[in-house]
């Protein structure tokens, strides 16, 4: 099968909601023609189609797409993930953990940098940490994730920058959970500017929550083409994003 035909088949399966079938086609390509052939195809797939595959991460099996996706391809997918109406952020956290922490997080910084370089990247990272706001805030204030030790003070943006380059109070090995703690540690101590940018967005989301605003009110200008989370689980639907919406997101 030619690359063009394979791409068309993959996109048709994704459009039909058969995400498992689409990933199978890509896996078969890698098995028969090598990882290089798959990487060439991934370069030609729109970010929304790559997203449709990688957000359905299943930790019971290894995904060749997650293993081969480049930081730039992944970043473009991450910033448009919000087009899915997944208020639990389950899919976002799952796919970010599976890709960023692949191969013992050897290239985690490269992935995080690529996300931060895109418009909407800090917002996507804030979404990732939404349910852990108080503990991330404690980490920014005290250098530990223990909210009991934290005095509750909210550091100003200037104070955040002043404390950005302090020596870690906890070692990376202590929080290497391949989850949100390790992600926060890497951001604060390896990419402090991005950590601060993300935290400012996260604070805004927390304030909106305290005011009783829901996601629709917080993001009034987001794309109307969202779909319910129940329809997106295991690839039953993908966002009906217009082409110009996708381009504006990336």
C-alpha positions as CSV (number, residue, x, y, z in Angstrom):
1,X,0.0,0.0,0.0
2,X,1.4,3.4,-0.9
3,X,1.9,6.0,1.8
4,X,-0.9,8.2,0.4
5,X,-3.3,5.3,0.4
6,X,-2.2,4.3,4.0
7,X,-2.7,7.9,5.2
8,X,-6.2,8.1,3.6
9,X,-7.1,4.7,5.2
10,X,-5.9,5.9,8.6
11,X,-7.8,9.1,8.4
12,X,-10.9,7.3,7.2
13,X,-10.8,5.0,10.2
14,X,-10.3,7.9,12.6
15,X,-13.2,9.8,11.0
16,X,-15.3,6.7,11.5
17,X,-14.3,6.5,15.2
18,X,-12.3,3.3,14.8
19,X,-9.2,4.5,16.6
20,X,-8.0,1.0,17.4
21,X,-8.2,0.2,13.7
22,X,-6.2,3.3,12.8
23,X,-3.5,2.5,15.3
24,X,-3.4,-1.0,14.0
25,X,-2.7,0.2,10.5
26,X,0.1,2.4,11.7
27,X,1.6,-0.4,13.8
28,X,1.5,-2.8,10.8
29,X,3.4,-0.2,8.7
30,X,6.1,-0.1,11.3
31,X,6.3,-3.9,11.6
32,X,6.5,-4.3,7.8
33,X,8.5,-1.3,6.7
34,X,10.3,-0.1,9.8
35,X,10.0,2.8,12.2
36,X,11.3,5.2,9.7
37,X,8.3,4.6,7.4
38,X,5.9,5.2,10.2
39,X,7.7,8.5,11.2
40,X,7.3,9.7,7.6
41,X,3.5,9.0,7.7
42,X,3.2,10.7,11.1
43,X,4.8,13.8,9.6
44,X,2.0,13.9,7.0
45,X,-0.9,13.3,9.4
46,X,-2.8,16.4,10.8
47,X,-2.2,17.1,14.5
48,X,-5.9,16.3,15.2
49,X,-5.6,12.8,13.8
50,X,-2.4,12.1,15.7
51,X,-4.2,13.4,18.8
52,X,-7.1,11.1,18.2
53,X,-4.8,8.1,18.4
54,X,-2.4,9.1,21.2
55,X,-5.1,10.4,23.6
56,X,-6.6,6.9,23.8
57,X,-3.5,5.6,25.6
58,X,-3.9,2.1,27.0
59,X,-1.3,1.4,29.7
60,X,-1.8,-2.3,29.3
61,X,0.0,-2.3,25.9
62,X,2.8,-0.4,24.3
63,X,2.0,2.0,21.5
64,X,4.4,2.4,18.7
65,X,2.9,5.8,17.9
66,X,3.6,7.1,21.4
67,X,7.2,5.8,21.1
68,X,8.0,7.4,17.8
69,X,6.1,10.7,17.9
70,X,8.4,13.7,17.9
71,X,8.3,16.5,20.5
72,X,7.0,19.0,17.9
73,X,4.2,16.6,16.7
74,X,3.2,15.9,20.2
75,X,3.2,19.5,21.2
76,X,0.8,20.4,18.4
77,X,-1.5,17.6,19.5
78,X,-1.4,18.7,23.1
79,X,-2.5,22.3,22.5
80,X,-5.6,21.2,20.5
81,X,-6.6,18.5,23.0
82,X,-8.9,21.1,24.7
83,X,-11.2,20.7,21.7
84,X,-12.4,17.6,23.4
85,X,-14.8,18.3,26.3
86,X,-13.0,16.2,28.8
87,X,-13.4,18.1,32.0
88,X,-11.7,15.3,34.0
89,X,-8.4,15.7,32.0
90,X,-8.0,12.0,32.2
91,X,-7.0,11.6,28.6
92,X,-4.7,14.6,28.6
93,X,-2.8,13.3,31.7
94,X,-2.7,9.8,30.4
95,X,-1.2,10.7,27.0
96,X,1.2,13.2,28.4
97,X,2.6,10.8,31.0
98,X,2.9,8.0,28.4
99,X,4.8,10.1,25.9
100,X,6.8,12.5,28.0
101,X,8.0,9.8,30.4
102,X,8.7,7.2,27.7
103,X,12.2,5.6,27.9
104,X,12.7,6.8,31.5
105,X,12.1,10.4,30.6
106,X,15.3,10.7,28.6
107,X,13.8,13.4,26.3
108,X,11.2,14.8,28.7
109,X,12.6,18.3,28.7
110,X,12.6,18.4,24.9
111,X,8.9,17.5,24.9
112,X,8.0,20.1,27.6
113,X,10.0,22.8,25.8
114,X,8.2,22.0,22.5
115,X,4.8,22.4,24.4
116,X,5.9,25.7,26.0
117,X,7.0,27.1,22.6
118,X,3.5,26.9,21.2
119,X,0.7,29.3,21.9
120,X,-1.7,27.5,24.2
121,X,1.1,25.3,25.6
122,X,1.1,26.8,29.1
123,X,-2.7,26.5,29.2
124,X,-2.4,22.8,28.3
125,X,0.1,22.2,31.1
126,X,-2.2,24.1,33.5
127,X,-5.0,21.8,32.5
128,X,-2.8,18.8,33.2
129,X,-2.3,20.1,36.8
130,X,-5.8,21.3,37.4
131,X,-6.7,18.8,40.1
132,X,-3.4,19.3,41.9
133,X,-3.4,23.1,42.2
134,X,-2.9,23.4,45.9
135,X,0.0,20.9,46.0
136,X,1.7,22.5,43.0
137,X,1.3,25.9,44.6
138,X,2.8,24.5,47.8
139,X,5.7,23.2,45.7
140,X,6.2,26.6,44.2
141,X,6.2,28.2,47.7
142,X,8.2,25.7,49.8
143,X,9.9,23.4,47.3
144,X,7.9,20.4,48.6
145,X,4.5,19.0,47.8
146,X,3.4,18.9,51.4
147,X,0.5,21.3,51.9
148,X,0.8,20.9,55.7
149,X,4.3,22.4,55.7
150,X,3.2,25.2,53.3
151,X,2.1,28.4,55.0
152,X,-0.5,29.1,52.3
153,X,1.1,32.2,51.0
154,X,0.7,32.8,47.3
155,X,3.9,34.1,45.9
156,X,3.8,37.1,43.6
157,X,5.1,36.6,40.1
158,X,8.2,38.6,41.0
159,X,8.8,36.3,44.0
160,X,8.3,33.3,41.8
161,X,11.1,34.4,39.5
162,X,13.3,35.2,42.5
163,X,12.9,31.7,43.8
164,X,13.0,30.0,40.4
165,X,16.7,28.9,40.6
166,X,16.9,27.8,44.2
167,X,18.4,24.4,45.0
168,X,15.8,21.6,45.0
169,X,14.6,20.6,48.5
170,X,13.6,17.2,47.1
171,X,15.6,15.1,44.7
172,X,14.1,14.0,41.4
173,X,14.5,10.4,42.4
174,X,12.1,11.1,45.3
175,X,9.3,12.2,43.0
176,X,10.0,10.1,39.9
177,X,6.5,8.7,39.7
178,X,6.1,9.3,35.9
179,X,3.2,11.4,36.8
180,X,2.3,15.0,38.0
181,X,5.0,15.3,40.7
182,X,7.8,14.4,38.4
183,X,6.3,16.7,35.7
184,X,6.1,19.6,38.2
185,X,9.7,19.0,39.4
186,X,11.1,19.0,35.9
187,X,9.2,22.2,35.0
188,X,10.3,24.1,38.2
189,X,13.9,23.0,38.2
190,X,14.7,22.5,34.5
191,X,12.3,25.0,32.9
192,X,11.4,27.6,35.5
193,X,10.1,30.2,33.1
194,X,7.6,27.7,31.7
195,X,6.7,26.6,35.2
196,X,5.9,30.1,36.3
197,X,3.9,30.8,33.2
198,X,1.9,27.6,33.7
199,X,1.3,28.4,37.4
200,X,-0.1,31.8,36.6
201,X,-2.6,30.2,34.2
202,X,-3.4,27.5,36.8
203,X,-4.1,30.2,39.4
204,X,-6.6,31.9,37.0
205,X,-8.3,28.6,36.6
206,X,-8.4,28.0,40.3
207,X,-9.9,31.5,40.9
208,X,-12.6,30.9,38.2
209,X,-13.4,27.6,40.0
210,X,-13.8,29.4,43.3
211,X,-16.2,31.9,41.7
212,X,-18.3,29.0,40.5
213,X,-17.6,29.4,36.8
214,X,-17.6,26.3,34.7
215,X,-15.3,25.6,31.7
216,X,-17.8,27.1,29.2
217,X,-17.8,30.4,31.0
218,X,-14.0,30.4,31.6
219,X,-13.3,29.8,27.9
220,X,-16.0,31.7,26.2
221,X,-14.1,32.0,23.0
222,X,-13.1,28.4,22.6
223,X,-14.3,26.4,19.6
224,X,-17.9,25.5,19.5
225,X,-17.1,22.1,18.0
226,X,-16.6,20.3,21.3
227,X,-18.0,16.8,21.9
228,X,-19.0,15.2,25.1
229,X,-16.3,13.1,26.9
230,X,-18.6,10.1,26.9
231,X,-18.5,10.1,23.1
232,X,-14.7,10.4,22.9
233,X,-13.8,7.5,25.2
234,X,-12.0,4.8,23.3
235,X,-12.3,6.8,20.1
236,X,-16.0,6.9,19.5
237,X,-15.8,10.5,18.2
238,X,-13.2,13.1,17.4
239,X,-13.5,16.9,17.6
240,X,-15.2,18.4,14.5
241,X,-12.5,21.0,14.3
242,X,-12.5,23.3,11.3
243,X,-9.2,23.5,9.4
244,X,-8.7,27.1,10.3
245,X,-9.4,26.4,14.0
246,X,-6.6,23.8,14.0
247,X,-4.2,26.1,12.3
248,X,-4.9,28.9,14.9
249,X,-4.3,26.5,17.7
250,X,-0.9,25.6,16.4
